[in-house]
């Protein structure tokens, strides 16, 4: 009997996966490039006695990239700090509605910041400003601020749409992450431990009392 065909993935899921892949590539590639650039500069300074003149400038550009693209990546993972004292007191349905409102308003704020950043980038590009060492147009650095805010805003909107479906169980802090306080890294460690140590943990055997003299 032939296996049933897998269900088609939704459009929003494909968009979320595509954004996540882009963010992971940029953040990971940027960190690797920063490490290589810094190590090469140290090697050149102490081995050949000559530093790479553009190392600091390249690292500054990479820092802007990893900071603002990382903003969208952290939003996708639901890792932002949240003040949830009142949020935790209400039932799940009310939390789902609150999360929808919070995600929608935060997404709108991110898009507003992206628009202001875009206007600033336009002004910088019109003035023809360049970086001092590599003479790269300065707007090519600042445009990552626009991209980062836009990606974060899109992630918040995806979160709002996900929570707007009140029939689906659970509250989502991002499109793919549920509202849970369990640390995923700690959970993975505990899962590996339980695989290596099956069964209940044996209680320590009490030592026998000393014989009275």
C-alpha positions as CSV (number, residue, x, y, z in Angstrom):
1,X,0.0,0.0,0.0
2,X,1.5,3.3,-1.0
3,X,2.3,5.8,1.7
4,X,0.1,8.9,1.9
5,X,1.5,12.0,0.3
6,X,2.9,14.5,2.8
7,X,0.7,17.6,3.5
8,X,1.7,20.7,1.6
9,X,3.5,23.2,3.8
10,X,1.7,26.5,4.2
11,X,2.9,29.7,2.5
12,X,3.7,31.4,5.9
13,X,5.8,28.4,6.9
14,X,7.8,28.5,3.7
15,X,8.3,32.3,4.2
16,X,9.4,31.7,7.8
17,X,11.8,28.9,6.8
18,X,13.3,31.1,4.0
19,X,13.8,34.0,6.3
20,X,15.4,31.8,9.0
21,X,17.8,30.3,6.5
22,X,18.8,33.8,5.3
23,X,19.3,35.1,8.8
24,X,21.3,32.0,9.9
25,X,23.6,32.3,6.9
26,X,24.2,36.0,7.4
27,X,24.8,35.8,11.2
28,X,27.0,32.7,10.9
29,X,28.9,33.9,7.9
30,X,29.5,37.3,9.6
31,X,30.8,35.8,12.8
32,X,33.2,33.6,10.8
33,X,34.3,36.5,8.7
34,X,35.0,38.6,11.8
35,X,37.1,35.8,13.3
36,X,39.1,35.3,10.2
37,X,39.6,39.1,9.7
38,X,40.8,39.6,13.3
39,X,43.1,36.6,13.3
40,X,44.6,37.6,10.0
41,X,45.3,41.1,11.5
42,X,46.9,39.7,14.6
43,X,49.0,37.3,12.5
44,X,50.1,40.1,10.2
45,X,51.0,42.4,13.1
46,X,53.1,40.0,15.1
47,X,54.6,37.9,12.4
48,X,55.2,40.3,9.5
49,X,55.1,43.5,11.6
50,X,52.3,45.0,9.4
51,X,48.7,45.3,10.4
52,X,45.9,45.1,7.9
53,X,44.7,48.8,7.6
54,X,41.1,48.0,6.9
55,X,40.5,45.4,9.7
56,X,38.8,47.7,12.1
57,X,36.5,49.1,9.5
58,X,35.5,45.7,8.1
59,X,34.7,44.5,11.7
60,X,32.6,47.6,12.3
61,X,30.6,46.8,9.2
62,X,30.2,43.2,10.2
63,X,29.1,44.2,13.7
64,X,26.3,46.2,12.2
65,X,25.3,43.3,10.0
66,X,25.3,40.7,12.8
67,X,23.5,43.1,15.3
68,X,20.5,44.0,13.1
69,X,20.1,40.7,11.2
70,X,20.5,39.0,14.5
71,X,17.6,41.1,15.7
72,X,15.3,39.2,13.3
73,X,16.9,35.9,14.1
74,X,16.4,36.3,17.9
75,X,12.8,37.4,17.2
76,X,12.3,34.2,15.2
77,X,13.6,32.1,18.1
78,X,11.4,34.0,20.6
79,X,14.4,34.9,22.8
80,X,13.7,38.5,23.5
81,X,13.3,39.5,27.2
82,X,9.6,39.8,28.0
83,X,7.9,41.4,31.0
84,X,5.1,38.9,31.8
85,X,4.0,39.4,35.4
86,X,0.4,40.2,34.4
87,X,0.5,38.1,31.3
88,X,1.2,34.9,33.3
89,X,-1.9,35.5,35.5
90,X,-4.5,35.2,32.7
91,X,-5.7,31.9,31.1
92,X,-4.3,30.6,27.8
93,X,-6.9,32.1,25.5
94,X,-6.4,35.5,27.0
95,X,-2.6,35.1,26.7
96,X,-3.1,34.2,23.0
97,X,-5.1,37.3,22.4
98,X,-2.6,39.4,24.3
99,X,0.3,37.9,22.3
100,X,-1.5,38.7,19.1
101,X,-1.9,42.4,20.1
102,X,1.7,42.6,21.4
103,X,3.2,41.0,18.3
104,X,1.2,43.1,15.9
105,X,2.0,46.4,17.7
106,X,5.7,45.5,18.0
107,X,5.8,44.5,14.4
108,X,4.3,47.9,13.4
109,X,7.0,49.6,15.5
110,X,9.7,47.7,13.8
111,X,8.4,48.6,10.3
112,X,8.2,52.3,11.5
113,X,11.8,52.2,12.6
114,X,12.7,50.5,9.3
115,X,11.1,53.4,7.4
116,X,13.0,56.0,9.4
117,X,16.2,54.1,8.9
118,X,15.5,53.9,5.1
119,X,15.0,57.7,5.0
120,X,18.3,58.2,6.7
121,X,20.1,55.7,4.3
122,X,18.6,57.7,1.4
123,X,20.1,60.9,2.7
124,X,23.5,59.3,3.3
125,X,23.5,57.8,-0.3
126,X,22.6,61.2,-1.8
127,X,25.5,62.9,0.0
128,X,27.9,60.3,-1.4
129,X,29.6,59.6,1.9
130,X,32.2,56.7,1.9
131,X,34.1,54.8,4.5
132,X,37.6,56.2,5.3
133,X,39.7,53.1,4.6
134,X,38.0,51.1,1.8
135,X,36.1,54.0,0.3
136,X,32.9,51.8,0.3
137,X,29.7,53.8,0.1
138,X,28.5,54.3,3.7
139,X,24.9,53.5,2.8
140,X,25.9,49.9,2.1
141,X,26.6,49.6,5.8
142,X,23.5,51.4,7.1
143,X,21.2,49.5,4.8
144,X,21.6,46.5,7.1
145,X,19.7,48.5,9.8
146,X,16.8,48.7,7.5
147,X,16.9,45.0,6.6
148,X,17.2,44.0,10.3
149,X,14.2,46.1,11.4
150,X,12.2,44.9,8.5
151,X,13.0,41.2,9.2
152,X,12.1,41.7,12.9
153,X,8.8,43.4,11.9
154,X,8.0,40.5,9.5
155,X,8.7,37.9,12.2
156,X,6.4,39.8,14.7
157,X,3.6,39.9,12.1
158,X,4.0,36.1,11.4
159,X,3.7,35.6,15.2
160,X,0.5,37.7,15.3
161,X,-1.0,35.7,12.5
162,X,0.0,32.4,14.2
163,X,-1.7,33.5,17.5
164,X,-4.7,34.9,15.7
165,X,-5.9,31.3,15.2
166,X,-7.5,30.8,18.5
167,X,-8.5,27.2,17.7
168,X,-4.9,26.1,17.6
169,X,-3.6,25.1,21.1
170,X,-0.7,26.9,22.7
171,X,0.7,30.4,22.8
172,X,3.4,31.2,20.3
173,X,6.2,33.7,21.1
174,X,7.3,33.4,17.4
175,X,5.9,31.7,14.4
176,X,7.6,28.4,15.3
177,X,8.3,28.7,19.1
178,X,5.7,28.2,21.8
179,X,5.6,30.1,25.1
180,X,7.6,27.9,27.4
181,X,10.2,28.6,30.0
182,X,12.2,25.5,29.4
183,X,15.7,26.2,28.2
184,X,16.0,24.2,24.9
185,X,19.7,23.7,25.4
186,X,19.1,22.3,28.9
187,X,16.3,20.2,27.6
188,X,18.6,18.7,25.0
189,X,21.2,17.9,27.6
190,X,18.6,16.2,29.9
191,X,17.3,14.2,26.9
192,X,20.8,12.9,26.2
193,X,21.3,12.1,29.8
194,X,18.1,10.2,30.0
195,X,19.2,8.1,27.0
196,X,22.5,7.3,28.6
197,X,21.0,6.6,32.0
198,X,17.6,4.9,31.5
199,X,15.4,4.1,34.5
200,X,15.0,5.9,37.7
201,X,18.0,7.1,39.6
202,X,18.8,4.8,42.5
203,X,18.8,6.4,45.9
204,X,22.1,6.3,47.8
205,X,22.4,3.4,50.3
206,X,22.6,4.7,53.8
207,X,25.7,3.7,55.8
208,X,25.1,1.4,58.7
209,X,25.3,2.9,62.1
210,X,28.5,2.5,64.0
211,X,28.4,-0.3,66.6
212,X,28.2,1.1,70.2
213,X,31.1,0.4,72.3
